[in-house]
Amino acid sequence: MSELALLDNSVWARLRDGRIAGDAAAPLLERIENGRVAVTEPSLLEMLYSSRDGHEFAALAELLAALPRFSLDAPAADLAVNAQAQLAAAPGVSHRVKPIDLLVAAVAARNGIAVLHYDADYDTIAEHTHLEFESVWAAARGSAG
């Protein structure tokens, strides 16, 4: 995997609720602690959405603010829209991947970094669009609910 990867909420949520735990979680937590995962605004919004109140939001926002950030800019947003059009035009492929996943993949492609995830949408995006990024599963598909 690339040295740096965008952290998708699919991994973050599974680490927080224990679906990825123990030996599977250790290398992911080490990457987070060492600043080898980054966030972008779309994934950051998803991660903060899970907060139950203002105190939890503030604590989570402070924790996530320590991670490197790659901003979603207009060219990345355009890449995401173009990728969605490519998926819509591809025979037998659904363009109905989550919009946030398209945005995260576009930010990763624009910055030459990987996406660390637990979500098949990223494989679909990587295989059927012009977006060039490394799609990295945080755990074996099907192993973390």
C-alpha positions in Angstrom: 0.0 0.0 0.0 1.1 3.6 -0.6 2.8 5.2 2.4 -0.2 7.5 2.8 -3.9 6.6 2.4 -7.2 8.4 2.7 -9.2 6.8 5.5 -12.8 5.9 4.5 -15.6 6.0 7.1 -16.2 2.3 6.3 -12.9 1.5 8.2 -13.3 4.2 10.9 -16.8 3.0 11.8 -15.7 -0.6 12.1 -12.7 0.3 14.2 -14.9 2.3 16.5 -17.6 -0.4 17.0 -15.2 -3.3 17.1 -16.1 -5.1 13.9 -12.4 -4.7 13.1 -10.6 -5.5 16.3 -7.6 -7.3 17.7 -4.9 -8.4 15.3 -6.8 -7.0 12.3 -7.1 -3.6 14.0 -3.5 -3.2 15.3 -1.8 -2.3 12.0 -4.6 0.1 11.2 -4.4 1.8 14.5 -0.6 2.1 14.1 -1.1 3.8 10.7 -3.5 6.2 12.3 -1.2 7.0 15.2 1.7 7.5 12.9 -0.1 9.9 10.6 -0.1 7.5 7.7 -3.8 7.9 7.0 -5.4 11.2 6.0 -8.9 12.5 5.7 -10.8 14.6 3.3 -13.9 16.7 3.9 -16.4 14.2 2.6 -15.1 11.3 4.8 -14.6 13.7 7.7 -18.3 14.7 7.6 -19.3 11.0 7.6 -17.0 10.3 10.6 -18.2 13.3 12.6 -21.9 12.4 11.8 -21.6 9.5 14.2 -21.2 11.8 17.2 -24.1 11.5 19.7 -23.7 15.0 21.2 -21.6 18.2 21.2 -19.0 16.9 23.6 -18.4 13.7 21.6 -18.4 15.8 18.4 -15.7 18.1 19.8 -13.5 15.2 21.0 -13.8 13.4 17.7 -13.2 16.5 15.7 -10.0 17.2 17.8 -8.8 13.6 17.2 -9.5 13.7 13.5 -7.9 17.2 13.1 -4.5 15.6 14.0 -4.6 13.6 10.8 -3.2 15.0 7.6 -6.0 16.5 5.4 -6.4 16.5 1.6 -9.0 19.0 0.6 -11.7 18.4 -1.9 -11.2 21.1 -4.6 -13.2 21.9 -7.7 -11.0 19.8 -10.0 -11.4 16.8 -7.7 -15.2 17.3 -7.7 -15.2 17.5 -11.5 -13.2 14.2 -11.6 -15.9 12.6 -9.4 -18.7 13.8 -11.6 -16.9 12.5 -14.7 -16.3 9.1 -13.0 -20.0 8.9 -12.2 -20.7 9.5 -15.9 -18.2 6.8 -16.9 -19.9 4.3 -14.5 -23.3 5.2 -16.0 -22.0 4.6 -19.5 -20.3 1.3 -18.7 -22.5 -1.7 -19.7 -23.4 -3.9 -16.8 -21.9 -1.6 -14.2 -24.1 0.5 -11.8 -23.3 4.2 -11.5 -25.0 4.1 -8.2 -22.0 4.0 -6.0 -22.1 6.4 -3.0 -21.4 10.0 -4.0 -19.1 10.4 -1.0 -17.0 7.4 -2.2 -16.7 9.0 -5.6 -15.5 12.2 -4.0 -13.0 10.4 -1.8 -11.6 8.4 -4.7 -11.3 11.6 -6.8 -9.3 13.3 -4.0 -7.1 10.2 -3.7 -6.5 10.1 -7.5 -5.8 13.8 -7.7 -3.1 13.5 -4.9 -1.7 10.1 -5.9 -2.6 8.3 -2.7 -4.5 5.2 -1.8 -7.9 4.8 -0.2 -8.1 2.5 2.8 -11.6 1.2 3.0 -14.0 -1.7 3.6 -16.4 -1.0 0.7 -16.7 -2.6 -2.7 -17.6 0.7 -4.3 -13.9 1.6 -4.4 -13.1 -1.5 -6.4 -15.9 -0.6 -8.8 -14.6 3.0 -9.1 -11.0 1.9 -9.6 -11.9 -0.7 -12.2 -14.4 1.2 -14.3 -13.4 4.8 -14.3 -10.4 6.9 -15.2 -9.6 7.6 -11.5 -6.2 6.1 -10.7 -5.8 5.3 -7.0 -4.9 2.2 -5.0 -8.0 0.5 -3.6 -6.9 -1.1 -0.3 -9.2 -3.3 1.8 -8.5 -2.7 5.5 -9.6 -6.3 6.3 -10.6 -9.3 4.1 -13.9 -8.7 2.3 -16.7 -10.3 4.3 -14.7 -10.5 7.5 -15.9 -7.4 9.2 -19.6 -7.2 8.6 
